[in-house]
Amino acid sequence: MPAADIALWILSIGLMAVGLAGAVLPVLPGAALVLAGTVLGAWIDGFERVGGWVVGVLVALALLSWLLDYVAALLGAKKVGASKQALLGAALGTVAGFFMGLVGVLVLPFVGAAVGEYLARRDHRAAARVGIATGLGLVAAMVAKVVIAFVMIGIFVVALLL
């Protein structure tokens, strides 16, 4: 195997590894990096063992993971009957949290939803309930994104080995 191919395989594996970390760390686009690593690996192999249908499945999984980033907090808040202000607060908190690292992603949607709910209803208990539901939605999404990242890599490895 030529040295250039070895370097590309190292890059492919590195992208997938960093992508796994990105499934938990909000500053890294986890699914996109895993997808980039798998597509690079498929390209190195000339798309012979990892063909178009496999890449299509990986793209669909990456899109699902990306979607989870944006809707998890909103779904958690909506599940407990959050007000429109709480949903807006969760959305704003999610966006702000992306710029503040893991703690920001976990805390700011919760805070945004709770503040929005409090402003809408002036009820501390409702605000706390909405905030907690938002946080649980985010944790569930993070677990799902890690699972999706491992599934993506698993599909790639199985296709590569068969």
Phi, psi and omega in degrees: 000130181296153181302325179296320178294321178298316179297320179293322177295321177297318177296317179301311180295320178298317178299318179294319179295315178295325177297322176298317177297323180292343176293339179250322182271121186290344181281349180247133178281084189308302183297322180295322179289319176299315179299316179300318179295320180288321178293321176299315178299318177296320180294318179303322181275005179070023181057025180284309181268328177250093187272189184299322181293323178294315178299321177299317177297318180295322177297316180299318178294320178297319178296320177299316179298317179297318179299322179301325178303322188267335186252349186301309181296320181295319179294320178299316180292317183294327182302328181259017175077037182294152176286168176298324179295323178292319178296319177296318178299319178296318180296314179296320178296323178296313180297313179297323181297329179300334182269358185240015176082192185300316180297318179298318180293325181279327188263315188295323175298320177300311180296314180300316179294316181296316179296315178299317179294320179296317179296327181283321189239349183053040182233112182299319182294316179297320179297317179294318180299316179294317179298316180295317178298322178296314178299318178295324176298320179293318179296317178299320179295321180296317177298315180298321180293323177295315179299315180300318179299316178294321177297317179301313180294320179299315178299316180298312183296317180297315179297323181292323184277339182273000000 
